Amino acid sequence: MNTTLSLDTWMRFIKEGVLDTARLNKRILESWYRCKKEQVNPYLNSGRHLLTKEQLHSIKKKNSNLIEIAAPYLKNYDQAIKDSGMMALLVDPEGYVLSLTGNEKTLMDARKINFVEGVRWTECEVGTNAIGTALQTKEAVMINGAEHFSVASHQWSCSATPIFDDNGNLMGVIDVSCPIEHSHPFMMGMVTSVAYAIEKEFTIRSNQTEIALIKQATPLAEANHNQLFIVCNQKQTVVAASKRFRESFPEFMGRNLHEVLSNGFEIHFEKPMSSNDNGYLIGSGFFLSEVHTSHYPSNIPTSTPFCFNGECGISEIFQKTLEKVKLVAPTEATVFISGETGSGKELIARAIHDNSPRKNGPFISLNCGAIPKDLMESELFGYVEGAFTGARKQGYKGKFEQAQKGTIFLDEIGEIPHTMQVALLRVLQERKVTPIGSMKEVLLDVRVITATHRDITELVRQGGFREDLYYRLNVYPISVPPLRQRKEDIPHLIRHICQKNHWNIPNLEELSASLLDHEWPGNIRELTNMLERLHIISPSQMSGLEHFLELLSIQHSTLPPIRKPEEKEVDERKLNAREKIQRDLMIEALRKTKGNVTAAAKLLDIPRSTFYKRLQKFGI
């Protein structure tokens, strides 16, 4: 690998927003764009998000099955890893390092950048890296030197691959890392073989557990044949039932416990069931009683309770949004979601998918604003082997094909170029796609959800977005309210976000009350970032609430006013990808320097005169 060339490529992208696509493979390129979009600090020199001992213990307990299964396979490679100057890591699905072992000198080097147990090593935290990118793409990946987005990992070579259970659920990641001078191609083969062995062990254990549960459940079900008795596995699927339940309600066999309870039953008594070998919980028996006698006939599918795994809210305006989601989710209608940046549009899209008949299919998300124009067609529609120079040998399935039997979510749909709008319209009309370089059409069975933060009707009026495509996409519109319109949700959101991320922040009630007057131009994303800053700040650094607000830069008088779309002096449609990146970097530099142009120009390492010219050009 030519590290000098890669470092030069990295520096040009960071400082100027210039990216030579010929020097980076597609996976790294996409990751860099994601990091840029999430405003990851490229000069970060260490991991920042570390769990406390108590939090790490809790995370390890939650992933005890993964740790136990992976341990012997990692041990098999232990000596080879140490002798090669490397280290091996086991990571949970959230990106937290559960364990690491290897060469002592390499472990010491890792500690210098906080690459340790309990650190969160995702793309959002430390930029492009093998662990975070494998979690993001759910594919094996090797990243070397300056291919990493943040300088913390520029001296490292890392290979990682995701681990899936027998149902295709992400269980974690196996990673082998080392200083770049020890890098070797066998690292990728090592992590792939370990992950494969772990997945096979997961399947074997899952089957053994299911068999053990059914062996226990059968005599229990027969002993209670006159009662409403069911047995559920750890996934809460009904695997056995008493004769009375089977004969009276056969439609519920193989269904989820939640479906049973939502159709006229309640739990009278629960009996946990453990493995005879190790005492682990493998399922539960439930004695039920009927709340009412009416239930769905066996030939009509029962409805599942509405599930929303995003940020919570009690406000009337947000509840109205959820009611719209509930109405449209069971249908096949195309949905158009509008809302400001950071307001939770993807969470709404996921809720629609999770409550639809396609919930067991894939949910494929693509940010159209983060994909270069010349890559958009291949990303959406895919290509065959030999379609163009640099194409993968085996070809590539586009996002539409990846979403077969599921849902595709196209975020920032207003950013796609005009030529791609024509192609997208054809796909929506004909429900088939032709990969680049292929003569064969692929029939699609995909639900389409799109979203944007822009005024799409104004774009249509100006000619920047095709009117016929707009009407194709805008079958069922949903508007996600900004946080400033649902301030009564802030206390609930704060608790939800802190619990979700294991952030132990004192005086949450006082904190919630103090933030109600803030306008939150960055919406839920801004609130989340603010809470993370507070999590990082030691309580000893805060002498009081006012000092806390000062540390978090939440002083309302210093916040810039929210600019409405019509106030923009430059039409974003007229900016190419490079110019958009330059503009975003300038805005971020001005924020960091509190509007000091000289300091901002110095931060970006460009002449002040050039900075002024670009200010005028971009209408900043």
C-alpha positions in Angstrom: 0.0 0.0 0.0 1.2 3.5 -0.9 0.6 5.3 2.5 2.0 8.6 1.3 -0.5 8.6 -1.6 -3.4 7.8 0.7 -2.3 10.5 3.2 -2.3 13.0 0.4 -5.7 11.9 -0.7 -7.0 12.1 2.9 -5.6 15.6 3.4 -7.1 17.0 0.2 -10.5 15.6 1.2 -10.3 17.0 4.8 -8.9 20.4 3.9 -10.5 21.1 0.4 -13.3 18.7 0.1 -11.6 17.3 -3.0 -11.8 13.5 -3.5 -10.1 11.5 -6.2 -12.4 8.6 -6.6 -9.8 6.6 -8.6 -7.6 6.4 -5.5 -10.2 5.0 -3.1 -12.3 1.9 -3.3 -16.1 2.4 -3.2 -16.5 1.2 0.4 -14.0 3.7 1.8 -15.3 6.5 -0.3 -18.9 6.0 1.0 -17.7 5.8 4.6 -15.8 9.1 4.3 -18.9 10.7 3.0 -20.9 9.3 5.9 -18.3 10.6 8.3 -18.4 14.0 6.7 -22.2 14.1 6.9 -22.1 13.2 10.6 -19.4 15.8 11.2 -16.9 13.4 12.7 -13.7 15.2 13.8 -10.9 14.0 11.4 -8.3 15.2 13.8 -9.6 13.0 16.7 -6.5 11.3 18.2 -8.2 8.9 20.6 -11.5 7.2 21.4 -13.8 9.4 23.5 -16.8 7.3 24.3 -15.8 5.0 27.2 -18.1 3.0 29.4 -17.7 3.0 33.2 -16.8 -0.3 34.9 -20.5 -0.8 35.9 -21.7 -0.1 32.3 -19.1 -2.4 30.8 -20.1 -5.2 33.2 -23.7 -4.7 32.2 -22.8 -4.8 28.4 -20.7 -8.0 28.9 -23.6 -9.7 30.8 -25.9 -8.8 28.0 -23.5 -10.3 25.4 -22.4 -13.3 27.6 -23.5 -15.8 25.0 -21.4 -14.2 22.3 -18.4 -13.9 24.6 -18.6 -17.6 25.7 -19.0 -18.9 22.1 -16.2 -16.7 20.7 -13.6 -17.4 23.5 -12.3 -20.8 22.3 -12.0 -19.8 18.7 -10.1 -16.6 19.6 -7.9 -18.7 21.8 -6.9 -21.0 18.9 -5.4 -18.0 17.2 -4.0 -16.4 20.3 -0.3 -17.4 19.9 -0.2 -16.6 16.2 -1.7 -13.2 16.8 0.8 -12.4 19.5 3.8 -13.6 17.4 2.6 -11.4 14.5 2.4 -8.2 16.6 -1.4 -8.1 16.4 -4.4 -8.0 18.7 -7.9 -9.6 18.3 -11.1 -7.8 19.5 -14.6 -8.9 20.0 -17.2 -6.1 19.6 -20.9 -6.0 20.4 -23.6 -4.8 17.8 -23.4 -1.3 19.2 -19.7 -1.0 18.6 -18.5 -1.5 22.2 -15.3 -3.5 22.6 -16.1 -6.5 24.8 -12.6 -8.1 24.9 -9.2 -7.8 23.3 -6.1 -9.9 23.5 -2.8 -10.0 21.7 0.8 -8.8 21.5 1.7 -6.7 24.7 3.4 -3.9 22.8 0.5 -3.6 20.4 -1.9 -3.5 23.3 0.2 -0.7 24.8 0.0 1.2 21.6 -3.8 0.7 21.5 -4.1 2.1 25.0 -2.5 5.4 23.8 -5.5 6.0 21.6 -8.1 4.5 24.1 -8.5 1.5 21.9 -9.5 -0.6 24.9 -12.3 -2.6 26.5 -15.4 -0.5 26.9 -14.7 2.0 24.1 -17.2 2.6 21.4 -15.4 2.2 18.0 -18.1 3.1 15.5 -18.0 5.3 12.4 -19.9 8.0 14.2 -17.4 8.0 17.1 -14.0 7.7 15.4 -14.7 7.8 11.7 -14.0 5.2 9.0 -12.5 2.0 10.7 -12.8 -1.7 10.1 -15.1 -2.3 13.2 -17.4 0.7 12.6 -17.5 0.2 8.8 -18.2 -3.6 9.2 -21.1 -2.7 11.5 -22.4 -0.1 9.1 -22.2 -2.2 5.9 -22.6 -5.6 7.5 -19.7 -6.8 5.3 -16.1 -7.9 5.9 -13.6 -5.0 5.5 -9.9 -4.2 5.7 -8.8 -0.6 6.3 -5.2 0.5 6.3 -3.4 3.7 7.4 -4.8 6.9 6.1 -7.9 5.1 4.7 -9.1 5.7 8.3 -11.1 8.9 8.6 -9.6 10.1 11.9 -5.8 10.5 12.6 -6.2 8.2 15.7 -6.0 5.1 13.5 -3.6 6.4 10.7 -0.8 4.2 12.1 -3.0 1.1 12.2 -4.2 -1.7 9.9 -7.5 -3.3 10.8 -9.6 -6.2 9.4 -13.1 -6.9 10.7 -16.1 -9.0 9.8 -19.7 -9.1 11.2 -21.1 -12.1 13.1 -24.7 -13.1 12.5 -27.0 -15.5 14.3 -29.1 -18.2 12.5 -31.8 -15.7 11.8 -29.5 -13.2 10.2 -29.5 -10.8 13.2 -26.2 -9.0 13.8 -24.5 -10.3 16.9 -21.2 -8.4 16.8 -17.9 -8.1 15.0 -14.5 -9.9 15.1 -11.5 -7.6 14.4 -7.8 -8.1 14.1 -5.7 -4.9 14.3 -2.0 -4.1 14.4 0.4 -1.3 13.7 0.5 -0.8 9.9 4.1 -2.2 9.6 2.8 -5.6 10.8 -0.1 -5.6 8.4 -0.6 -8.9 6.5 -3.3 -10.1 4.0 -4.0 -13.2 6.2 -5.7 -10.9 8.7 -8.9 -10.9 6.6 -8.8 -14.6 6.3 -8.4 -15.0 10.0 -11.4 -12.9 11.0 -13.6 -14.4 8.3 -12.8 -18.0 9.5 -13.3 -17.1 13.2 -16.6 -15.4 12.4 -17.8 -18.4 10.3 -16.9 -20.8 13.2 -18.8 -18.7 15.7 -21.9 -18.5 13.5 -21.9 -22.2 13.1 -21.7 -22.6 16.8 -24.6 -20.2 17.3 -26.7 -22.3 14.9 -25.8 -25.6 16.6 -26.6 -24.1 20.1 -29.8 -22.5 18.9 -31.0 -25.9 17.5 -29.9 -27.7 20.7 -31.7 -25.1 22.9 -34.9 -25.4 20.8 -34.8 -29.2 21.1 -34.2 -29.0 24.8 -37.1 -26.6 25.3 -39.5 -28.7 23.3 -38.5 -31.8 25.3 -39.3 -29.9 28.5 -42.4 -28.2 27.1 -44.2 -31.3 25.7 -44.9 -33.1 29.1 -45.8 -29.7 30.6 -48.3 -29.0 27.9 -49.8 -32.5 28.2 -50.0 -32.2 32.0 -52.0 -29.0 31.6 -54.1 -30.1 28.6 -57.3 -28.6 30.1 -55.8 -25.2 30.6 -54.8 -22.4 28.3 -51.0 -23.1 28.5 -48.3 -22.1 26.0 -44.5 -22.4 25.9 -42.4 -19.7 24.2 -38.7 -19.7 23.3 -36.3 -16.8 24.0 -37.6 -15.0 20.9 -41.1 -15.3 22.5 -42.4 -17.5 19.7 -45.0 -20.1 20.7 -43.3 -23.5 20.2 -45.7 -25.7 22.2 -49.2 -25.5 23.8 -51.8 -27.5 25.7 -54.4 -29.5 23.8 -57.1 -27.0 24.7 -55.1 -24.0 23.3 -54.1 -25.9 20.2 -57.7 -26.9 19.3 -59.3 -23.6 20.3 -56.8 -21.2 18.8 -54.6 -23.0 16.2 -53.9 -19.8 14.4 -51.6 -18.7 17.2 -49.1 -21.6 17.0 -45.8 -20.3 15.8 -46.8 -16.7 16.4 -45.2 -14.2 18.8 -46.4 -13.9 22.4 -47.3 -10.2 21.8 -49.7 -11.3 19.1 -51.4 -13.7 21.5 -51.7 -11.1 24.2 -53.1 -8.4 21.9 -55.9 -10.7 20.8 -57.9 -11.3 24.0 -55.5 -13.1 26.4 -53.5 -12.1 29.5 -50.8 -13.9 31.5 -52.1 -15.5 34.6 -48.8 -17.1 35.7 -45.3 -17.4 34.1 -43.0 -20.4 34.6 -39.4 -19.8 33.5 -37.7 -22.8 31.9 -33.9 -23.4 32.2 -31.4 -25.7 30.5 -30.5 -28.8 32.5 -26.9 -28.4 31.4 -26.0 -24.9 32.4 -29.0 -23.4 34.1 -29.4 -20.7 31.4 -33.0 -19.5 30.7 -34.2 -21.1 27.4 -37.9 -20.1 27.4 -41.0 -19.7 29.5 -44.3 -21.4 30.0 -47.4 -19.1 30.3 -50.8 -20.0 31.9 -53.3 -17.7 30.1 -56.8 -16.5 30.7 -59.2 -14.9 28.2 -60.1 -11.3 28.6 -62.9 -11.8 26.0 -64.0 -14.6 23.8 -63.8 -13.0 20.4 -60.7 -13.6 18.4 -59.6 -13.7 14.8 -60.6 -16.7 12.7 -57.8 -18.9 11.6 -58.0 -17.9 8.0 -57.5 -14.1 8.8 -54.0 -13.0 9.9 -54.0 -11.5 13.3 -52.7 -7.9 13.7 -49.5 -7.2 15.7 -49.3 -4.3 18.2 -47.8 -1.1 16.8 -44.1 -1.0 17.5 -42.0 2.2 17.5 -38.4 1.8 18.6 -37.4 5.4 18.1 -37.4 8.4 20.3 -40.6 8.7 22.4 -43.0 11.6 22.8 -46.4 12.5 24.4 -47.0 15.7 22.5 -50.2 15.9 20.5 -48.4 16.9 17.3 -46.0 13.9 17.5 -48.9 11.5 18.4 -50.7 12.7 15.2 -47.6 11.8 13.2 -47.5 8.3 14.8 -51.2 7.9 14.0 -50.4 8.5 10.3 -47.6 5.9 10.5 -50.1 3.4 12.0 -52.5 4.0 9.2 -50.1 3.6 6.3 -47.8 0.9 7.7 -50.0 -2.1 6.9 -50.5 -0.9 3.3 -48.1 -1.0 0.3 -48.4 2.8 -0.3 -45.4 4.8 -1.2 -44.6 7.3 1.6 -43.0 10.7 1.4 -41.5 12.0 4.7 -40.6 15.6 5.2 -38.9 17.2 8.1 -35.9 19.2 9.2 -32.5 17.7 9.6 -32.2 15.7 12.8 -35.9 15.4 13.4 -36.0 11.6 13.1 -37.2 10.9 9.5 -35.4 7.6 9.3 -36.9 6.5 12.6 -40.4 7.1 11.1 -39.4 5.1 8.0 -38.2 2.2 10.1 -41.4 2.3 12.1 -43.4 2.0 8.9 -41.3 -1.0 7.8 -41.4 -2.7 11.2 -45.2 -2.5 11.3 -45.7 -3.6 7.7 -46.2 -7.1 6.2 -42.6 -6.7 5.0 -41.2 -6.4 8.5 -39.2 -9.7 8.1 -37.7 -8.5 4.9 -34.7 -6.1 4.6 -34.8 -2.4 5.3 -32.2 -0.7 3.0 -31.4 2.9 3.6 -29.5 5.3 1.3 -28.7 8.9 1.8 -28.9 10.3 -1.7 -27.1 13.5 -0.7 -24.0 11.5 0.4 -23.5 9.7 -2.9 -21.5 11.4 -5.7 -23.5 11.8 -9.0 -21.3 9.4 -10.9 -21.9 6.6 -8.4 -25.6 7.1 -8.0 -26.7 4.9 -10.8 -24.5 1.9 -9.8 -25.5 2.4 -6.2 -29.2 2.2 -6.8 -29.4 -0.2 -9.7 -26.2 -2.3 -9.4 -23.9 -3.6 -12.2 -22.6 -6.8 -13.7 -19.1 -8.0 -13.9 -17.0 -6.0 -16.4 -19.6 -3.2 -16.7 -16.9 -0.6 -16.3 -13.3 -0.2 -15.3 -12.9 -1.0 -11.6 -16.1 -2.9 -11.4 -16.2 -5.8 -8.9 -15.4 -9.2 -10.4 -18.7 -10.6 -9.2 -20.7 -7.5 -9.9 -22.8 -5.6 -7.4 -26.4 -5.8 -6.4 -27.9 -2.3 -6.2 -30.0 -1.0 -3.3 -33.2 -1.8 -5.0 -32.3 -5.5 -5.5 -30.9 -5.6 -1.9 -34.3 -4.5 -0.7 -36.3 -7.3 -2.4 -39.3 -8.4 -0.3 -38.6 -5.4 2.0 -38.4 -1.7 2.0 -36.0 0.8 0.5 -35.6 4.2 2.2 -34.2 7.0 0.0 -33.3 9.9 2.3 -32.6 13.4 0.9 -34.4 12.5 -2.3 -34.3 16.1 -3.4 -30.5 15.8 -3.9 -30.6 13.3 -6.8 -29.6 14.7 -10.2 -32.1 15.3 -12.9 -30.9 12.4 -15.1 -31.3 10.0 -12.2 -34.8 11.3 -11.6 -35.8 10.0 -15.0 -34.3 6.6 -14.3 -36.0 6.4 -10.9 -39.4 7.3 -12.3 -39.1 4.5 -14.8 -38.2 2.0 -12.0 -41.3 3.1 -10.0 -43.6 2.9 -13.0 -42.4 -0.5 -14.3 -41.3 -2.1 -11.0 -38.2 -3.5 -12.6 -34.5 -2.5 -12.8 -31.7 -3.2 -15.3 -28.2 -3.3 -13.7 -25.5 -1.4 -15.6 -23.9 -3.6 -18.3 -26.8 -6.1 -18.2 -29.5 -6.8 -20.8 -31.6 -8.7 -18.2 -34.3 -6.9 -16.3 -34.9 -7.8 -12.6 -38.5 -7.6 -11.4 -38.8 -5.8 -8.1 -41.0 -6.5 -5.1 -40.0 -3.4 -3.0 -41.8 -0.8 -1.0 -40.4 2.7 -1.5 -40.2 5.4 1.2 -38.5 8.7 0.5 -37.6 11.7 2.7 -36.1 15.2 2.4 -35.5 18.3 4.6 -36.0 20.6 1.6 -39.2 22.3 0.4 -39.9 19.8 -2.4 -42.9 21.7 -3.9 -40.6 24.7 -4.3 -38.1 22.5 -6.0 -40.8 21.3 -8.4 -41.9 24.9 -9.1 -38.3 25.9 -9.9 -37.8 22.9 -12.2 -35.2 21.2 -9.9 -37.4 18.2 -9.3 -39.6 16.4 -11.8 -43.3 17.0 -11.2 -44.3 13.5 -12.4 -41.8 11.9 -10.0 -43.0 14.0 -7.1 -46.6 12.7 -7.6 -45.3 9.2 -7.8 -43.5 9.6 -4.5 -46.0 11.7 -2.7 -48.8 9.1 -2.4 -48.9 9.4 1.4 -47.1 12.4 2.9 -46.0 12.5 6.5 -44.5 15.6 8.1 -42.2 15.0 11.1 -42.5 18.0 13.5 -39.3 19.8 14.6 -38.4 19.5 18.3 -39.2 23.2 19.0 -42.9 22.3 18.2 -43.0 19.4 20.7 -41.0 20.8 23.7 -43.2 18.8 26.1 -41.4 15.7 24.8 -37.9 16.9 25.8 -37.9 15.4 29.3 -39.0 12.0 27.9 -36.5 12.2 25.1 -33.7 13.0 27.5 -34.5 9.9 29.6 -34.9 7.7 26.6 -31.6 8.8 25.0 -29.6 8.5 28.3 -31.0 5.0 28.9 -30.4 3.9 25.3 -26.8 5.0 25.4 -26.1 4.0 29.1 -25.3 7.6 30.0 -25.5 8.3 33.7 -26.2 12.0 33.9 -27.2 13.6 37.3 -30.0 16.1 37.9 -32.0 15.1 34.7 -35.2 16.8 35.9 -33.4 20.1 36.5 -31.6 19.7 33.1 -34.9 19.1 31.3 -36.5 22.2 32.7 -33.6 24.3 31.8 -33.6 23.3 28.1 -37.3 23.9 27.3 -36.7 27.5 26.1 -34.0 26.5 23.6 -35.1 26.4 19.9 -33.2 23.3 19.0 -32.4 24.0 15.3 -30.6 20.7 15.1 -33.6 18.9 16.6 -33.2 15.5 18.2 -29.7 15.1 16.8 -28.6 18.3 18.5 -30.2 17.1 21.8 -28.4 13.8 21.6 -25.0 15.5 20.9 -25.6 17.9 23.8 -26.3 14.9 26.2 -23.2 13.1 25.0 -21.1 16.2 25.7 -22.6 16.3 29.2 -21.8 12.6 29.6 -18.2 13.2 28.7 -17.8 16.3 31.0 -16.9 15.2 34.5 -19.4 16.4 37.2 -16.4 17.9 39.1 -16.0 20.4 36.2 -19.5 21.8 36.7 -20.1 24.2 39.6 -23.8 24.8 38.7 -26.4 24.8 36.0 -25.3 28.1 34.5 -21.7 26.7 34.2 -23.1 23.6 32.7 -25.0 25.5 30.0 -21.8 27.5 29.3 -19.8 24.2 28.9 -22.4 22.9 26.5 -22.7 26.1 24.5 -26.4 26.3 25.0 -26.5 30.1 25.7 -29.5 31.1 23.7 -28.3 34.6 22.9 -25.3 33.3 21.1 -27.2 30.9 18.9 -27.6 31.9 15.3 -31.2 32.4 14.1 -32.7 29.5 12.1 -32.6 30.4 8.4 -35.6 29.6 6.3 -35.1 27.9 3.0 -36.4 31.0 1.1 -33.7 33.1 2.7 -30.9 31.2 1.1 -29.0 33.3 -1.4 -27.6 30.4 -3.4 -29.6 27.6 -4.9 -28.0 24.3 -3.7 -29.0 22.6 -7.0 -26.3 24.7 -8.7 -23.5 23.5 -6.4 -21.6 20.4 -7.4 -20.5 17.8 -4.8 -17.1 19.4 -4.3 -18.6 22.9 -3.7 -21.2 21.5 -1.3 -18.4 20.0 0.8 -16.3 23.2 0.6 -19.4 25.2 1.8 -20.1 22.8 4.7 -16.5 22.9 5.8 -16.5 26.7 5.8 -19.8 26.9 7.8 -18.3 24.4 10.3 -15.1 26.4 10.5 -17.0 29.7 11.1 -19.0 28.0 13.9 -15.9 26.8 15.6 -14.2 30.2 15.4 -17.4 32.1 16.3 -17.5 33.9 13.0 -13.8 34.9 12.9 -13.0 34.8 9.2 -9.2 35.0 9.6 -9.3 32.1 12.2 -11.7 30.1 10.0 -9.5 30.5 6.9 -6.4 29.4 9.0 -8.3 26.4 10.3 -9.0 25.3 6.7 -5.5 26.2 5.6 -6.6 28.5 2.8 -5.8 32.1 2.0 -8.2 34.7 3.6 -8.9 36.2 0.2 -10.0 32.8 -1.1 -12.2 32.4 2.0 -13.9 35.7 1.3 -14.5 34.8 -2.4 -16.1 31.6 -1.4 -18.2 33.3 1.2 -19.7 35.5 -1.5 -20.0 32.6 -4.0 -21.8 30.3 -1.5 -24.0 33.1 -0.1 -22.8 32.4 3.5 
